[in-house]
Amino acid sequence: MSNAYTTIDSSSRRERRSAETRERIFEEALRLFSERGINNVTVEQITEAADVGKGTFFNYFPSKEHLFMAFGEMQHAKIRSAVEEAQTEQHMKPLLLRLALNLATGHSRTPLLMSSLLSTVMSDPDTMKMLCKGLQFGREHVAKIFERGQNLGQVRKDVPPIELARVFQKLIFGTQVIWCIDPEVPIIQHIEQSFKIFWNGVATSTVTPHNPPAKKKAKHEVRRS
């Protein structure tokens, strides 16, 4: 029995170390990409920064471009978390804004990183396929949040949830492109401004508790001089 427990524990430690190594390679790669751009970073530079051998890198990532898959997995985890939160959350607006900000920020995100990511995607068919697959995953899951908003009466019902999710993606991608061109304005400010306009277009006209209607005077109420 003890041998069985020892085997399981050893296997668990190996898996944990493997996950930590993969995460370290990914984090160092993103850091270098954000500082120099993807095309100006070599695998050797990534492995040196992560303190691993070149062979170790290829055990986790067949090529430098496959780091995009890890980037996509990170984004997908954020989306899945938001979808789960939406099942019990009563207000979709703040949840969607948080999601938009989470998807557009963090992890050494810089204009140079984003512009080089877009450049690589546009020039490499395989990377483009990975991106399209990731976008489809994102739309299908974010659509569940908009469907929840429709059921709560907070989101208009004349547009299918999947199409609302598609426009939501355009908001994030388009805003990041603008940010790459005009990095003087923080990405958070860009996203908040874009989301405000987006939400005004998808929200219902139902009055929220935070914006109660003004009380009308009764006909019989006597005006005071």
C-alpha positions in Angstrom: 0.0 0.0 0.0 2.8 2.4 0.9 4.4 1.8 -2.5 1.2 2.8 -4.2 1.0 6.0 -2.3 4.6 6.7 -3.0 4.1 6.2 -6.7 1.0 8.5 -6.8 2.9 11.2 -4.8 5.9 11.0 -7.1 3.7 11.2 -10.1 2.0 14.3 -8.7 5.3 16.0 -8.0 6.5 15.3 -11.5 3.3 16.7 -13.0 3.5 19.8 -10.7 7.2 20.4 -11.7 6.3 19.9 -15.4 3.5 22.5 -15.1 5.7 24.9 -13.3 8.4 24.6 -16.0 5.9 25.1 -18.8 4.5 28.2 -17.0 8.0 29.6 -16.5 8.9 29.2 -20.2 5.7 30.9 -21.2 6.0 33.8 -18.8 9.6 34.5 -19.8 8.7 34.3 -23.5 5.9 36.8 -23.0 8.2 39.1 -21.1 10.8 39.1 -23.8 8.1 39.5 -26.5 6.7 42.5 -24.7 10.2 44.1 -24.5 11.6 43.2 -28.0 8.8 41.9 -30.2 8.3 38.3 -31.2 10.5 38.4 -34.3 13.4 39.8 -32.3 13.4 37.0 -29.7 15.0 33.6 -30.3 14.2 30.2 -28.6 17.7 30.3 -27.2 17.0 33.6 -25.5 13.7 32.2 -24.0 15.4 29.1 -22.7 18.2 31.2 -21.2 15.7 33.5 -19.4 13.7 30.5 -18.2 16.9 28.6 -17.2 16.0 25.5 -19.1 17.6 23.6 -22.0 16.6 24.0 -25.6 15.3 20.4 -25.6 13.1 21.2 -22.7 11.5 24.1 -24.6 10.6 21.8 -27.5 9.1 19.2 -25.1 6.4 21.8 -24.3 6.3 23.9 -27.4 7.1 22.4 -30.9 7.9 25.9 -32.1 8.0 29.5 -30.9 4.6 30.1 -32.6 3.0 27.4 -30.4 3.4 29.8 -27.5 0.2 31.3 -29.0 -1.6 28.1 -27.8 -0.6 28.8 -24.2 -1.7 32.4 -24.6 -5.0 31.2 -25.9 -5.4 28.8 -23.0 -4.8 31.7 -20.6 -7.5 33.7 -22.3 -9.9 30.7 -22.4 -9.5 30.2 -18.6 -10.6 33.8 -18.1 -13.6 33.3 -20.2 -14.6 30.1 -18.5 -14.3 31.7 -15.1 -16.6 34.6 -16.2 -19.2 32.2 -17.6 -19.2 30.3 -14.3 -19.5 33.5 -12.4 -22.4 34.6 -14.6 -24.6 31.7 -13.5 -25.1 33.3 -10.1 -24.3 37.0 -10.8 -27.3 39.2 -11.1 -25.8 42.1 -13.1 -24.1 41.3 -16.4 -22.7 44.8 -17.1 -19.9 44.8 -14.5 -19.1 41.2 -15.2 -18.7 41.8 -18.9 -16.6 44.9 -18.3 -14.3 42.9 -16.0 -14.0 40.2 -18.6 -13.1 42.7 -21.3 -10.5 44.3 -19.1 -9.1 40.9 -18.1 -8.8 39.8 -21.7 -7.1 43.0 -22.8 -4.6 43.5 -20.0 -2.1 41.6 -17.9 0.8 39.3 -18.5 3.4 41.9 -19.7 0.9 43.2 -22.3 2.5 46.1 -24.2 1.7 47.7 -27.6 4.9 46.0 -29.0 3.7 42.6 -27.8 0.2 43.0 -29.3 1.4 44.5 -32.6 3.9 41.6 -33.0 1.3 39.1 -32.1 -1.1 40.5 -34.8 1.7 40.6 -37.3 2.6 36.9 -36.7 -1.0 35.9 -36.9 -1.5 37.7 -40.2 1.6 36.2 -41.8 1.4 32.6 -40.6 -1.6 30.4 -41.8 -1.2 27.9 -39.0 -1.2 30.6 -36.3 -4.3 32.1 -38.0 -6.1 28.8 -37.8 -5.3 28.6 -34.1 -6.6 32.1 -33.6 -9.8 31.4 -35.5 -10.4 28.2 -33.4 -9.8 30.2 -30.2 -12.2 33.0 -31.3 -14.9 30.4 -32.0 -14.4 29.0 -28.5 -14.6 32.4 -27.0 -17.8 33.4 -28.9 -19.6 30.2 -27.9 -18.8 30.7 -24.2 -19.3 34.5 -24.0 -22.7 34.0 -25.7 -23.8 32.2 -22.6 -23.2 35.3 -20.6 -25.3 37.4 -23.0 -28.0 34.7 -22.9 -28.0 35.0 -19.1 -28.3 38.8 -19.5 -31.3 38.3 -21.8 -33.0 36.0 -19.3 -32.5 38.6 -16.6 -34.0 41.3 -18.9 -30.8 43.3 -19.0 -29.8 42.6 -22.6 -31.9 43.1 -25.7 -33.4 39.9 -27.2 -33.6 41.0 -30.8 -30.0 40.0 -31.4 -28.8 36.4 -30.9 -26.3 35.9 -28.1 -23.7 34.5 -30.4 -23.8 37.7 -32.5 -23.5 39.9 -29.3 -20.5 37.8 -28.4 -19.0 38.4 -31.8 -19.4 42.2 -31.5 -17.9 41.9 -28.0 -14.8 40.3 -29.5 -14.6 43.0 -32.1 -14.7 45.6 -29.3 -11.7 44.0 -27.6 -9.6 43.3 -30.7 -10.4 46.6 -32.3 -9.6 48.6 -29.1 -6.3 46.8 -28.7 -5.3 47.7 -32.3 -6.1 51.4 -31.6 -4.1 51.1 -28.4 -1.1 49.8 -30.4 -1.3 52.9 -32.6 -2.0 55.3 -29.7 -0.3 53.9 -26.6 -0.3 57.2 -24.8 -3.8 56.5 -23.6 -3.9 53.5 -21.2 -5.5 50.3 -22.5 -7.9 50.3 -19.6 -9.2 53.7 -20.5 -9.6 52.6 -24.2 -11.6 49.5 -23.1 -13.8 51.4 -20.6 -14.7 54.0 -23.3 -15.4 51.3 -25.9 -17.5 49.2 -23.5 -19.6 52.1 -22.4 -20.7 52.7 -26.0 -21.2 49.0 -26.6 -23.3 48.5 -23.5 -25.6 51.4 -24.5 -26.3 49.5 -27.7 -27.0 46.1 -26.2 -28.7 47.0 -22.9 -32.5 47.0 -22.5 -34.3 50.2 -21.6 -35.4 48.7 -18.3 -34.6 51.1 -15.5 -32.1 49.8 -13.0 -32.3 50.2 -9.3 -29.3 52.6 -9.5 -31.3 54.9 -11.8 -34.9 55.1 -10.6 -37.4 57.2 -12.5 -38.4 60.6 -11.2 -41.7 60.5 -9.4 -44.6 62.1 -11.3 -46.7 64.6 -9.4 -50.3 63.4 -8.8 -52.9 65.4 -10.6 -54.6 66.4 -7.4 -51.3 67.6 -5.9 -51.5 71.3 -5.1 -48.6 73.4 -6.3 -46.9 75.4 -3.6 -46.2 79.0 -4.4 
